[in-house]
Amino acid sequence: METTALVSSGLDLQASFVDALQGLGLSPGAARLLWLPLPMVTVLVAAVVGVLVNVWLERKISAAVQQRIGPEYAGPLGVLQPMADGLKLVFKEDIIPARADGLLFTLGPVLVLVPVILSWLVVPFGQNLLISNVGVGIFLWISLSSIQPIGLLMSGYSSNNKYSLLGGLRAAAQSISYEIPLALAVLAIVLMSNSLSTVDIVNQQNGAGILSWNIWRQPVGFVIFWICALAECERLPFDLPEAEEELVAGYQTEYSGMKFALFYLGSYINLVLSALLVSVLYLGGWGFPVPVEWLAGWLGQSVDAPVVQMITATTGIVMTVLKAYLLVFFAILLRWTVPRVRIDQLLDLGWKFLLPIALVNLLVTAALKLAFPMAFGG
Amino acid sequence: MFGFLKKVGDYTKEAVSAAQYLGQGLAVTFDHLKRRPITVQYPYEKLIPSERYRGRIHYEFDKCIACEVCVRVCPINLPVVDWVMNKATKKKELRNYSIDFGVCIFCGNCVEYCPTNCLSMTEEYELAAFDRHSLNYDNVALGRLPTSVTSDPAVFALRELAYLPKGVMEPHGVPANAPRAGRLPEQVLATLSQPSAPATEQTATSSTAPNPAVADQGAQS
């Protein structure tokens, strides 16, 4: 909180909103209460719209890579295709297989989706443009993402289907083994920014625009994080839990209708979330390649002027989303480039390659921080 | 100590080369992004089937002599030839003929062996049906001619790759009268007969030799 006060605070919608409502004669508590649902709903809507965009991009880019056209008739360029998909899933019959555990079967997808959506709590789109600047921000995300394998295991086990069970087990094994290098990569970042808060992590990167982004100081960490994020999202080349050639659809085999839609939504929200967090941790978050403060200075504008604040906030959102979607594009391209790994190769990569490298990376970062406190956030 | 360092070095080398291969693969997929789609937008565009396409079989009732050769050469004796012997004329009288295309494998043996050429292959391949028994075509259904892709106003006909002009890979926008790459068998035949012609009448070479060449070029372009 103190560090945020030191840096120029930028656009603070909450303060303005509460002030405006208090001006209308509401008590501060009531004004805050009225404000509370707004960012939550906004972020939820943004996440779902992000998924729709993501699904459309996935289908269009996949089509382009394979020299097809892809969805074309639902809306201009097929932009409404994800809506049509979603609508179909909503109206489909919801089946619980005979002799499956109904309660766990229903709970599984919920447990997969809810932590992913909760993680959006800490994704910053600007200095004050996030639901809550939690002090343990990035740690919250890591701990929330470890709830997911329980949901996967639950749905795999309760489906009463061998493919589902195998898929669930694989998902759990994969999530657990890739969470460790992921956490270690994040730890190196945290070491440099002296804070777990996502806002502080971004602020620490935005001293000199693109040059001060963490990717230059943590190239190895960036690669580790990206690989682990792909594995956590069960994207190709790590989509073993739902490998259709071997396991039909893994833990999703018995699901249809709304419950399947939850899995679908969850996996895509998770992909967008991972891309957003990579951009927050390594690519300067909402930072423009040239710091907005410098640009304002060159143009002779005060950073606190309302217009400048508006422009800063807008560029912040645009930059965050742009970086995230560039990473999503990269993930989709990777999907059609790299073949799926085997389960033993997957675990080999996780435990024998990424884990030691992440550990070395952490140690080197710590050493560099001691040796060059200027460059590595002393 | 040295062995360990060597191990680390080898491991690093392997990781770097793996990354290089990944980069190569990504370059390939990225390059494919800017290429044009090669797909045929099926119900609106259709490929023109090749000359020897083995589609639904066409049958001419009036030519058929009910010899049942088609049944004998068929791998599963599929055609049903329903005839009766007319005692008075001592001739077979054909009453019905049918082929079940739900079972037919389109091998073309019947077409090959039919002594009166009453069977022939068409270019029709859209045989989807709600009931497989509706694919059992009787002689009336077998006698219908399919709609040609090129004459169907609702369809944009596309040529297959081998039928495109030389150097053209994209069937869209190729004019209908543009000649295909290479020469047709007749054209090849025309060039083959050319050397034998001057050998028989050597005196007229100067006047006749240019003519086939001109005709040949005219046929190609």
Interface residues (C-beta under 8 A of the other chain):
Chain A: I61 A63 A64 V65 Q66 Q67 R68 I69 L333 L334 W336 T337 V338 F353
Chain B: A15 L22 G25 L26 V28 T29 F30 H32 L33 R35 R36 P37 I38 T39 Q41
